[in-house]
Protein backbone atom coordinates (compact mmCIF):
# COMPACT_ATOMS: atom_id res chain seq x y z
CA UNK A 1 0.00 0.00 0.00
CA UNK A 2 1.01 3.61 -0.53
CA UNK A 3 1.78 5.60 2.60
CA UNK A 4 2.66 9.29 2.79
CA UNK A 5 5.49 10.42 5.06
CA UNK A 6 5.65 14.15 5.74
CA UNK A 7 8.97 15.41 7.07
CA UNK A 8 8.17 18.29 9.44
CA UNK A 9 11.23 18.78 11.60
CA UNK A 10 12.42 22.11 10.17
CA UNK A 11 12.69 25.21 12.33
CA UNK A 12 12.10 27.85 9.63
CA UNK A 13 14.47 30.41 11.15
CA UNK A 14 14.45 32.53 7.98
CA UNK A 15 10.78 33.25 8.73
CA UNK A 16 11.38 34.70 12.18
CA UNK A 17 9.58 36.35 13.92
CA UNK A 18 6.46 34.60 12.56
CA UNK A 19 8.19 31.21 12.72
CA UNK A 20 9.12 30.19 16.28
CA UNK A 21 10.36 27.06 18.02
CA UNK A 22 6.83 26.04 19.02
CA UNK A 23 5.20 27.23 15.79
CA UNK A 24 7.68 26.83 12.91
CA UNK A 25 6.71 27.83 9.40
CA UNK A 26 5.07 24.50 8.51
CA UNK A 27 2.42 25.28 11.15
CA UNK A 28 1.73 28.75 9.74
CA UNK A 29 -0.38 30.02 6.86
CA UNK A 30 1.24 32.27 4.28
CA UNK A 31 -1.62 32.18 1.77
CA UNK A 32 -5.21 31.06 2.10
CA UNK A 33 -6.58 29.74 5.39
CA UNK A 34 -4.83 26.39 5.85
CA UNK A 35 -1.35 25.98 7.26
CA UNK A 36 1.47 24.64 5.14
CA UNK A 37 1.37 21.18 6.71
CA UNK A 38 -2.41 21.02 6.30
CA UNK A 39 -1.97 21.90 2.62
CA UNK A 40 0.68 19.19 2.27
CA UNK A 41 -1.66 16.55 3.67
CA UNK A 42 -4.72 17.80 1.78
CA UNK A 43 -2.77 17.75 -1.49
CA UNK A 44 -2.83 13.95 -1.42
CA UNK A 45 -6.58 13.84 -2.02
CA UNK A 46 -7.81 10.28 -2.42
CA UNK A 47 -4.34 9.09 -3.42
CA UNK A 48 -3.46 8.33 0.21
CA UNK A 49 -6.20 7.95 2.86
CA UNK A 50 -5.77 10.20 5.89
CA UNK A 51 -5.09 7.22 8.15
CA UNK A 52 -2.03 6.31 6.04
CA UNK A 53 -0.35 9.68 6.52
CA UNK A 54 2.62 9.77 8.88
CA UNK A 55 4.32 12.95 10.06
CA UNK A 56 7.84 12.77 11.47
CA UNK A 57 8.74 15.84 13.48
CA UNK A 58 10.40 17.10 16.67
CA UNK A 59 8.94 15.61 19.84
CA UNK A 60 8.03 19.10 21.06
CA UNK A 61 5.80 19.68 18.01
CA UNK A 62 3.73 16.49 18.29
CA UNK A 63 0.77 18.10 20.12
CA UNK A 64 0.53 21.05 17.71
CA UNK A 65 0.76 18.88 14.60
CA UNK A 66 -1.70 16.33 16.00
CA UNK A 67 -4.14 19.18 16.53
CA UNK A 68 -3.79 20.30 12.91
CA UNK A 69 -3.80 16.76 11.43
CA UNK A 70 -5.89 14.73 13.89
CA UNK A 71 -6.09 11.59 11.74
CA UNK A 72 -2.36 11.35 10.95
CA UNK A 73 0.19 9.27 12.81
CA UNK A 74 2.63 11.76 14.31
CA UNK A 75 6.07 10.50 15.34
CA UNK A 76 8.21 12.77 17.50
CA UNK A 77 11.97 12.43 17.18
CA UNK A 78 13.74 12.89 20.55
CA UNK A 79 16.53 14.84 18.81
CA UNK A 80 17.30 16.21 15.37
CA UNK A 81 19.25 13.82 13.14
CA UNK A 82 18.64 15.00 9.53
CA UNK A 83 16.61 13.33 6.79
CA UNK A 84 18.21 9.86 6.41
CA UNK A 85 17.37 8.77 9.98
CA UNK A 86 13.93 10.38 9.59
CA UNK A 87 13.25 8.34 6.45
CA UNK A 88 14.69 5.15 7.93
CA UNK A 89 12.62 5.52 11.09
CA UNK A 90 9.42 5.99 9.09
CA UNK A 91 10.24 2.97 6.91
CA UNK A 92 10.90 0.75 9.94
CA UNK A 93 7.62 1.75 11.61
CA UNK A 94 5.62 1.24 8.40
CA UNK A 95 7.16 -2.16 7.69
CA UNK A 96 6.22 -3.38 11.16
CA UNK A 97 2.58 -3.13 10.08
CA UNK A 98 2.74 -3.35 6.27
CA UNK A 99 5.53 -5.53 4.80
CA UNK A 100 4.70 -4.24 1.29
CA UNK A 101 4.65 -0.55 2.18
CA UNK A 102 5.48 2.01 -0.51
CA UNK A 103 6.53 5.44 0.76
CA UNK A 104 5.80 8.85 -0.70
CA UNK A 105 8.16 11.16 1.18
CA UNK A 106 7.45 14.91 1.14
CA UNK A 107 8.64 18.04 2.94
CA UNK A 108 5.95 19.80 4.95
CA UNK A 109 6.69 23.35 3.82
CA UNK A 110 6.40 23.51 0.03
CA UNK A 111 3.65 25.13 -2.00
CA UNK A 112 2.47 23.07 -4.99
CA UNK A 113 -0.35 23.60 -7.46
CA UNK A 114 -2.46 22.14 -8.65
CA UNK A 115 -3.36 19.19 -6.42
CA UNK A 116 -4.59 17.30 -9.47
CA UNK A 117 -1.29 17.74 -11.29
CA UNK A 118 0.61 16.68 -8.19
CA UNK A 119 -1.46 13.51 -7.91
CA UNK A 120 -0.94 12.76 -11.61
CA UNK A 121 2.83 13.03 -11.13
CA UNK A 122 2.72 10.65 -8.16
CA UNK A 123 0.66 8.17 -10.20
CA UNK A 124 3.34 8.31 -12.90
CA UNK A 125 5.97 7.60 -10.26
CA UNK A 126 3.99 4.61 -9.00
CA UNK A 127 3.89 3.26 -12.56
CA UNK A 128 7.69 3.48 -12.65
CA UNK A 129 7.87 1.50 -9.41
CA UNK A 130 5.49 -1.11 -10.79
CA UNK A 131 7.83 -1.49 -13.76
CA UNK A 132 10.84 -1.93 -11.46
CA UNK A 133 10.40 -2.28 -7.66
CA UNK A 134 14.15 -1.73 -7.15
CA UNK A 135 13.83 1.77 -8.57
CA UNK A 136 13.75 5.03 -6.62
CA UNK A 137 11.67 7.86 -8.09
CA UNK A 138 12.22 11.53 -7.53
CA UNK A 139 10.51 14.60 -8.97
CA UNK A 140 12.32 17.40 -10.76
CA UNK A 141 11.27 21.02 -11.28
CA UNK A 142 12.27 22.71 -14.53
CA UNK A 143 14.37 25.69 -13.43
CA UNK A 144 13.19 29.10 -14.58
CA UNK A 145 16.18 30.96 -13.19
CA UNK A 146 19.71 30.00 -12.03
CA UNK A 147 19.08 29.30 -8.34
CA UNK A 148 22.17 28.76 -6.22
CA UNK A 149 20.04 27.80 -3.20
CA UNK A 150 18.62 24.53 -4.61
CA UNK A 151 20.09 21.11 -5.25
CA UNK A 152 19.91 19.83 -8.84
CA UNK A 153 19.19 16.54 -10.59
CA UNK A 154 20.84 15.78 -13.93
CA UNK A 155 18.71 13.68 -16.27
CA UNK A 156 19.91 11.08 -18.74
CA UNK A 157 18.06 8.80 -21.17
CA UNK A 158 14.29 8.99 -21.35
CA UNK A 159 12.05 6.28 -19.88
CA UNK A 160 8.93 5.38 -21.83
CA UNK A 161 5.93 6.51 -19.82
CA UNK A 162 2.43 7.58 -20.83
CA UNK A 163 1.25 11.08 -19.92
CA UNK A 164 4.52 12.09 -18.25
CA UNK A 165 8.18 12.81 -18.95
CA UNK A 166 10.58 10.55 -17.07
CA UNK A 167 14.33 9.98 -17.28
CA UNK A 168 17.13 8.00 -15.74
CA UNK A 169 19.08 10.11 -13.26
CA UNK A 170 22.73 10.65 -14.13
CA UNK A 171 23.65 12.29 -10.82
CA UNK A 172 22.59 14.61 -8.07
CA UNK A 173 24.33 17.94 -7.64
CA UNK A 174 24.47 19.92 -4.42
CA UNK A 175 23.77 23.64 -4.23
CA UNK A 176 26.05 25.15 -6.91
CA UNK A 177 27.69 28.51 -7.34
CA UNK A 178 25.64 31.05 -9.29
CA UNK A 179 27.89 30.59 -12.32
CA UNK A 180 27.43 26.82 -12.23
CA UNK A 181 23.67 27.25 -11.77
CA UNK A 182 23.62 29.30 -14.97
CA UNK A 183 25.44 26.47 -16.78
CA UNK A 184 22.85 24.00 -15.50
CA UNK A 185 20.00 26.15 -16.78
CA UNK A 186 21.66 26.60 -20.16
CA UNK A 187 22.25 22.85 -20.50
CA UNK A 188 18.54 22.07 -20.31
CA UNK A 189 19.16 18.67 -18.69
CA UNK A 190 19.01 19.72 -15.05
CA UNK A 191 16.06 19.98 -12.67
CA UNK A 192 15.71 21.50 -9.27
CA UNK A 193 15.53 18.72 -6.71
CA UNK A 194 12.09 19.05 -5.09
CA UNK A 195 12.96 16.64 -2.28
CA UNK A 196 9.92 14.45 -3.01
CA UNK A 197 10.60 10.70 -3.29
CA UNK A 198 8.85 7.40 -3.96
CA UNK A 199 10.32 4.03 -2.97
CA UNK A 200 9.56 0.70 -1.40
CA UNK A 201 10.08 0.95 2.34
CA UNK A 202 12.01 -2.33 2.31
CA UNK A 203 14.35 -1.01 -0.40
CA UNK A 204 15.29 2.17 1.44
CA UNK A 205 16.12 0.20 4.58
CA UNK A 206 18.17 -2.24 2.52
CA UNK A 207 20.14 0.65 1.02
CA UNK A 208 20.71 2.23 4.43
CA UNK A 209 22.03 -1.10 5.70
CA UNK A 210 24.42 -1.21 2.75
CA UNK A 211 25.68 2.37 2.80
CA UNK A 212 25.11 3.41 6.43
CA UNK A 213 25.33 0.18 8.46
CA UNK A 214 25.82 1.89 11.84
CA UNK A 215 22.77 4.08 11.31
CA UNK A 216 20.73 1.15 10.01
CA UNK A 217 21.56 -0.98 13.06
CA UNK A 218 19.95 1.60 15.33
CA UNK A 219 16.94 1.94 13.02
CA UNK A 220 16.50 -1.84 12.85
CA UNK A 221 16.53 -2.01 16.65
CA UNK A 222 13.82 0.64 16.80
CA UNK A 223 11.79 -1.20 14.15
CA UNK A 224 12.05 -4.47 16.08
CA UNK A 225 10.58 -2.79 19.15
CA UNK A 226 7.49 -1.39 17.40
CA UNK A 227 4.36 -2.59 19.20
CA UNK A 228 6.24 -3.63 22.35
CA UNK A 229 6.26 -2.03 25.82
CA UNK A 230 9.92 -1.12 25.29
CA UNK A 231 9.39 0.97 22.15
CA UNK A 232 9.61 4.42 23.72
CA UNK A 233 12.77 3.59 25.63
CA UNK A 234 14.45 1.89 22.66
CA UNK A 235 13.43 4.74 20.37
CA UNK A 236 14.92 7.43 22.63
CA UNK A 237 18.13 5.54 23.31
CA UNK A 238 18.92 4.23 19.85
CA UNK A 239 17.80 7.27 17.85
CA UNK A 240 19.96 9.52 20.00
CA UNK A 241 23.02 7.43 19.08
CA UNK A 242 22.56 7.96 15.33
CA UNK A 243 24.94 10.26 13.50
CA UNK A 244 22.80 12.48 11.31
CA UNK A 245 23.09 12.59 7.54
CA UNK A 246 20.84 13.71 4.69
CA UNK A 247 19.10 11.07 2.58
CA UNK A 248 20.78 12.59 -0.48
CA UNK A 249 24.25 11.86 0.85
CA UNK A 250 23.34 8.57 2.53
CA UNK A 251 21.51 6.94 -0.40
CA UNK A 252 20.50 9.03 -3.41
CA UNK A 253 24.00 9.95 -4.60
CA UNK A 254 25.16 6.34 -4.16
CA UNK A 255 22.35 4.49 -5.92
CA UNK A 256 22.32 3.92 -9.66
CA UNK A 257 18.68 2.99 -10.27
CA UNK A 258 16.96 6.36 -9.81
CA UNK A 259 14.37 7.90 -12.12
CA UNK A 260 13.17 11.49 -12.23
CA UNK A 261 9.68 12.54 -13.28
CA UNK A 262 9.45 16.04 -14.71
CA UNK A 263 6.95 17.75 -12.44
CA UNK A 264 3.84 19.06 -14.24
CA UNK A 265 2.92 21.16 -11.19
CA UNK A 266 4.03 24.60 -10.03
CA UNK A 267 6.35 24.46 -7.02
CA UNK A 268 7.74 26.88 -4.48
CA UNK A 269 9.92 25.83 -1.56
CA UNK A 270 8.94 28.97 0.41
CA UNK A 271 12.48 29.42 1.63
CA UNK A 272 12.42 33.06 2.72
CA UNK A 273 10.17 36.07 3.23
CA UNK A 274 10.31 37.07 -0.42
CA UNK A 275 8.24 33.99 -1.20
CA UNK A 276 5.27 35.93 0.17
CA UNK A 277 5.33 38.03 -3.00
CA UNK A 278 4.94 34.85 -5.05
CA UNK A 279 2.16 33.43 -2.89
CA UNK A 280 0.11 36.61 -2.50
CA UNK A 281 -0.48 38.71 -5.61
CA UNK A 282 1.12 42.15 -5.15
CA UNK A 283 -1.08 45.23 -5.33
CA UNK A 284 -0.70 48.03 -7.88
CA UNK A 285 2.37 49.32 -6.00
CA UNK A 286 4.04 45.92 -5.83
CA UNK A 287 3.24 45.41 -2.13
CA UNK A 288 2.36 41.93 -0.84
CA UNK A 289 0.22 42.19 2.28
CA UNK A 290 -1.07 39.78 4.91
CA UNK A 291 -2.96 41.65 7.63
CA UNK A 292 -4.02 45.27 8.01
CA UNK A 293 -1.76 47.73 6.20
CA UNK A 294 -1.87 51.41 5.32
CA UNK A 295 0.80 52.27 2.79
CA UNK A 296 1.62 55.86 1.87
CA UNK A 297 4.11 56.08 -0.96
CA UNK A 298 5.09 52.49 -0.23
CA UNK A 299 6.37 50.24 -3.01
CA UNK A 300 7.57 46.63 -3.49
CA UNK A 301 7.29 45.90 0.22
CA UNK A 302 6.25 42.73 2.04
CA UNK A 303 3.90 43.26 4.98
CA UNK A 304 3.02 40.35 7.28
CA UNK A 305 0.80 40.82 10.33
CA UNK A 306 -2.79 40.22 11.33
CA UNK A 307 -6.12 42.01 11.15
CA UNK A 308 -5.93 43.26 14.75
CA UNK A 309 -2.84 45.41 14.35
CA UNK A 310 -2.47 48.15 11.72
CA UNK A 311 0.94 48.43 10.07
CA UNK A 312 1.55 51.85 8.54
CA UNK A 313 4.46 52.52 6.18
CA UNK A 314 5.40 55.89 4.67
CA UNK A 315 7.94 56.61 1.95
CA UNK A 316 9.53 53.15 1.97
CA UNK A 317 10.50 50.71 -0.74
CA UNK A 318 11.83 47.15 -0.98
CA UNK A 319 11.33 46.33 2.70
CA UNK A 320 10.20 43.32 4.71
CA UNK A 321 7.98 44.30 7.65
CA UNK A 322 6.75 41.53 9.94
CA UNK A 323 4.76 42.16 13.11
CA UNK A 324 3.92 39.52 15.72
CA UNK A 325 2.67 39.69 19.31
CA UNK A 326 6.09 40.18 20.86
CA UNK A 327 8.56 40.84 18.05
CA UNK A 328 8.83 42.98 14.92
CA UNK A 329 11.19 42.66 11.97
CA UNK A 330 12.09 45.48 9.58
CA UNK A 331 14.72 44.78 6.95
CA UNK A 332 15.60 45.53 3.31
CA UNK A 333 14.64 42.70 1.00
CA UNK A 334 18.26 42.37 -0.05
CA UNK A 335 19.16 41.44 3.56
CA UNK A 336 16.57 38.69 4.07
CA UNK A 337 19.24 36.00 4.50
CA UNK A 338 20.49 37.87 7.58
CA UNK A 339 17.32 37.06 9.51
CA UNK A 340 19.14 33.95 10.72
CA UNK A 341 21.77 36.23 12.26
CA UNK A 342 19.05 37.88 14.32
CA UNK A 343 17.89 34.48 15.58
CA UNK A 344 21.46 33.54 16.55
CA UNK A 345 21.88 36.84 18.36
CA UNK A 346 18.69 36.28 20.36
CA UNK A 347 19.97 32.82 21.27
CA UNK A 348 23.36 34.22 22.30
CA UNK A 349 21.71 36.76 24.58
CA UNK A 350 19.47 34.16 26.16
CA UNK A 351 16.29 35.84 24.90
CA UNK A 352 14.43 32.59 24.49
CA UNK A 353 11.04 34.25 24.97
CA UNK A 354 11.42 35.70 21.49
CA UNK A 355 12.42 32.43 19.84
N, C-alpha and C positions, 0 to 999 in steps of 0.2 A: 504494500500500500504506500501511497505518497503521503509523506508528513512534511510539514513546513517547520523550519527552525529559524526563529528570528533572533539575531544577535543584537542584544540591547545593553551592552556593557559600557558604551562610550560615555564620556563626561561632558562633551560639548563645550569645552572652555572658551572656544572662539565666539560663543553666543552669550557669554556673560554680559550683563547681569541678569538676563532672562533665564539662562540656563544655570542651574545650581546643582550642588551635590545631590540633593534630595529630589530635584526636578530637572534632570538634564534635558537636552533639547528634544529627545525622542518622546518625552512626555508633554511637550508643548505643541501648540498650534501656531503655525506661521501663515496659513491660508485656510479659509473655510472654517468649519467648526470642530472637526475631529483633530486629535493629536496625530503626530507623525506615526507613532506605533499603532494607533487605531487604523490609520490609513493603510499601513503595511499589511495588517491582518485582513482588513476588508478587501484589499486588492485581490485576494485569492479567490473571492467569489465562491462558486460551487466546486472549484478545482480541489480544494482541501477543506473538509469539514472543520468547523471550529474546534471540535474536540481532538483534532489531530494537529493542532498548532502548539508548538513548544517555544517558549521564550527563555533564552539563557541570558542572565543579567547579573548585576552585583546583588549580593544578599540583602543589602540595605534597601534596594528598590523593589523587592518582591511584593510588598503590600501595595505600593502605588500602581505597579503594572497589573497586579491581579484585580485591582479595582477598575482599571481601564479595559482589561481583557478578561472578564470573569470566567469564560469557558476555556481559556488556554491553560496549559500546564506551564507553570513558571518555575524555573530552576535558578536558585541563587548561588552563584559562585562565592566561596568564602574569601577569595582574594583574586586579584586581576592577573591573568596569565596569558593574554593574547588569544588569537583566533583559533590556532591549532588545538589547544586543549579544550576550548569551547566546543569546537566541532566534534572532537573525539568524545567528549563527555556526552553530548547529545546523541551521538551514534550509539554509544554503549547503553544508554538508558532506553533508546528506541528498540534496540535489538533484544533487550531483555523481555520485551512484550510482543515484538513483531520481527521474527527472523528474516523476513523478506522486505524490510523497510527500505524505501527510497526516500532520500532527503532532498528537499529544496531549501537551500540555505540563503538567507537574505539579511542584509543590514536593516536596522529599524528606522533609519533616519534619511531615507532617500524619497524623493518625490518622482512618481512615475505616472504617465498618462498615455493612453487610456488603460483602464483595467482590462478591457477586452483584448487589447493588443498585447498586454503583459501575459494574460492567460494563454493567448495563441502562441506566444514565444515559448512558454513553459511546455505546452503540448508538443511543440516541435522538439524541444529538448528530450521529452519523454520518449518520443519516437526514436531518437538517436540512441537512447539507452536500451530500448527494446531491440534495436539492431545489434547492439554490442553492450552487454551488461558490464564489461570491464572498462567501459569508457567513462570519462568525466566530462561533463558539459558545463561550459561557462557562457556568459552572455556579454557581447561587446557592443559598445556605443560608438557609432561613427563620429569621430571628432570634428567639431565645427570651428575650432580654434586651437592653437598650439598650447595646450595646458601643461605646465610643468608640475602641477600638483596632483596629477593622476598617474596611476600605473597604466601600462599599455599591454595589449595582447597582439602579437604578430600572427597573421593568418597565413596558411599555406594553401594546399590544394583543396578544391571544393568537394563537398560531400553531397551526393544526390539526396534531395529532400524536397517534398512537395510543400508549396506555400511558405517557404522560408529559405533564407540564405545561410548555409552552414559550411564551415571549413575546418580542416585539421589545424591545430595550433602549432606553430613553429617554436615559439618561445614567449615567455612573459618578460616584460621589461619593467623595472622599477621606475619611480618618478625621475624623469630625465631633466637635463638642463633645458632652458628655453630653446636654445639652438637645436638641440637634438629633437625636441618636441616638434619643431618646425619641419625637420627632416621626416619625422614619422607622418605628419599630416600630408606632406608632399608626396610621400611614397604611395599612399592610398591603400596600404595593406595592414594598417595598424588600427586597433580599436582602443578606446578607453576601457579599462577593466572595471566593470560595474560591481564586482564583488558578489555576484549572484551565482550560485553553483547548484548543479544536480548531480547526484551520485548514489550508488547503492551504499547503505550504511555499512554493510560488511566490507565493501571494497575500501572505504576510507580508513577503517580500522586496520585492515590488512596493510595498507600503505604506510600508516603511522608505525605499525610494528616493524616494517622493513626499514624505514628511514629515520624514525625517532623511537628506537626500542625502549629507552629509559622512560620517555613520556608515556608510551603505550602501555608499559607495565603498570604504571599508576592508574591509567584509565581502565585497563582490564580489571584491576582489583576493585575499582569503584563499580564497574558494570556487574561483577560477580556478586556484589552486595545488594544490588537493587532488589527491593521487595523483602529484605531481611531487617531485623531489629537493629543491626549494626550499620545500616546504610549511612546515617548522618555522621557517625563517628569516622567511618572509613572515608567518606567523601571529604570531610574537613582535613583529615590527616594526609591522605594521599594526594589530593588536589594541591594542597599547600606545598608539596615537595616537587611539583612539576616546574621545570624551567620553561618559561613562556617563549613562544615562537609563533609567527604568523603562519596561517595555512598555506600562503603562497610560498614561503621559504621551505616549510616542512614537507610539502607534497607537490604543489602545482608545478613548481619549476623543476622538479625531479622526475615527473611522470610523463611518458611519451604519448599516451593514448588520451589526448584531450581534444575536444571539439569546441568550437565557438559558434554560437548562433548570433547572427547580426540582429540586434534588437530592433523591432519595428516600433517600439514605444519611445516617447520622449522621457528624458531622464535628467534629474538634477540631484547632485549629492548633498546639496544644502550645506556647504562647508563653511560659510562665513556670512556675516550680516548682509553682504551685497546680494546674496541669494534672494533676499526679500523683494528686491526690485524685479526679479524674474518670476516670483510667485504671486505678486500683487501688482496688477497693471498700474504703472505710474500715471499721475494726473497730467494735466496740460503743461505743468511746469517741471515734469520729470520727477516729482516727489512720490515715494511709495509709503503709504501710511497705514498703520494698524493702531486704532485708538482715536482719541479726540485731538485734532491738531488745527491750529490757526497759523497759517504761513503768510507772512508779509514779505514780499520780495525774497521768497525762498525757492531755491531751484535744486533739482537733482539730489535731494536729501532723503534719507531713510528715517522714518519716524516709527518707533515701536513703543506702544504704551497700552492703556486701556480706556474705556469710555468714561471712567470716573475721574480722570485727571487730565486737564487740558495742557497740552504742550504747545507753546507759542514760540515761533522762530521768526526773527526779523533780519533781513539783509544777510542771509547765509547761503552757502552753496557747497555741494559735495560733502555733506556731513552725514554721520550716523548719530542719531539721538535716541537713546533707549532709556525709558523710565520704568522702574519697578518700585515696589513698596519701600525698600530700604536702600536702594542704590540707583545711581544714574550714570550713564555713559555718554560722553560727547567726544567725538573723534572725527578727523577727516577720513573720508573713504579710503584714501591711499594708505592709511595707517591701520587698517582693520586687523592685520596680522599681529599687531602689537597688543591686542586685547589679552592675549595669553600672558604677556608681561605683567599686566595689571593683576591678573589672577595670582601669579607667582608672588607679586609684591604683597598682596593681601595675606597670602599664606605665610610669607616671611615675617610679617608683622603680627601674626597670630590673630588676625581679624576674621576668625572662622564664621562669625555671624553673617558675614557678607558673601560667603562662599556656598 
